[in-house]
């Protein structure tokens, strides 16, 4: 039997495990700094995976002449103990390619209201 849990809900445990593993590998004190660098590098994917709800905003007009059609998608969710609202750049397969902006909120209700106000 498998158990699925949104990364936003489990992010505190995920980050604690990441820090712990990095401290084992690189020594005490290095874990938190290295974990932060890892999280910064993968920020787009972590926020996309931590989304609770999403809403299509429209097509994204890329400055590049890529053949990939991209969309702007508003999401809200919870990651690392904070509720957030973000605008993501997503392809037709549901893969995040970038994050235009992100706002943090102290409560779920505030994030939901901001998402609803769109």
C-alpha positions in Angstrom: 0.0 0.0 0.0 1.4 3.4 -1.0 0.8 6.7 0.7 0.8 9.9 -1.3 1.2 13.2 0.4 1.5 16.7 -1.2 5.1 17.9 -0.9 3.8 21.1 0.6 2.3 19.2 3.5 5.4 17.1 4.0 7.9 19.8 3.2 9.0 20.3 6.8 10.0 16.6 7.0 11.5 16.7 3.5 13.7 19.7 4.4 14.7 18.2 7.7 15.7 15.0 6.0 17.6 16.9 3.4 19.5 18.9 6.0 20.2 15.7 8.0 21.5 13.8 5.0 23.7 16.7 3.9 25.2 17.0 7.5 26.0 13.3 7.4 27.8 13.7 4.1 29.4 17.1 4.5 29.6 17.7 8.3 27.7 19.5 10.9 26.7 23.1 10.1 27.0 22.6 6.3 23.7 20.9 5.9 21.4 23.9 6.3 23.5 26.1 4.0 23.7 23.4 1.3 20.0 22.6 1.6 19.2 26.2 1.1 21.3 26.3 -2.1 19.6 23.1 -3.3 16.1 24.6 -2.6 17.0 27.8 -4.3 18.2 25.9 -7.4 15.0 23.8 -7.6 12.6 26.6 -6.4 10.3 26.4 -9.4 9.9 22.6 -9.2 9.3 22.6 -5.5 6.6 25.3 -5.6 4.9 23.6 -8.6 4.8 20.3 -6.8 3.6 21.9 -3.6 0.6 23.5 -5.3 -2.9 22.9 -3.9 -4.9 24.5 -6.6 -4.2 26.1 -10.0 -5.9 28.4 -12.5 -5.0 29.0 -16.1 -4.3 32.7 -16.8 -3.5 32.6 -20.5 -0.8 32.0 -23.0 2.7 33.1 -22.3 4.4 35.0 -25.1 8.0 34.0 -25.0 10.7 36.2 -26.4 12.5 33.2 -27.8 11.4 31.6 -31.0 10.9 28.2 -29.4 8.3 25.9 -30.8 7.1 25.2 -27.3 3.7 26.7 -26.4 3.7 27.9 -22.8 1.0 29.1 -20.5 0.8 31.3 -17.4 -0.8 29.4 -14.5 -1.7 30.9 -11.1 -1.1 28.5 -8.2 -1.4 28.6 -4.5 0.0 26.1 -2.0 2.1 25.5 1.1 5.9 25.0 1.1 8.4 25.1 3.9 5.8 26.3 6.5 4.6 29.2 4.3 1.5 29.6 2.2 2.2 31.1 -1.2 0.6 32.4 -4.4 2.7 32.2 -7.6 2.5 32.7 -11.3 4.1 29.8 -13.2 5.2 29.3 -16.8 4.0 25.8 -17.7 4.1 23.7 -20.9 1.3 21.6 -22.3 2.5 18.5 -20.5 2.2 20.2 -17.1 5.9 20.8 -16.6 6.9 24.1 -15.0 9.5 26.1 -16.8 9.7 29.2 -14.6 8.1 31.3 -11.9 7.2 34.9 -12.7 6.5 35.9 -9.2 5.6 34.6 -5.7 4.0 36.1 -2.6 4.0 34.6 0.8 1.1 34.5 3.3 0.9 33.8 7.0 -2.3 31.8 6.7 -4.1 29.5 4.4 -7.1 31.8 4.4 -5.1 34.8 3.1 -3.6 32.7 0.4 -7.0 31.3 -0.7 -8.5 34.8 -0.8 -5.6 36.2 -2.9 -5.9 33.3 -5.3 -9.7 33.8 -5.5 -9.2 37.6 -6.1 -6.9 36.6 -9.0 
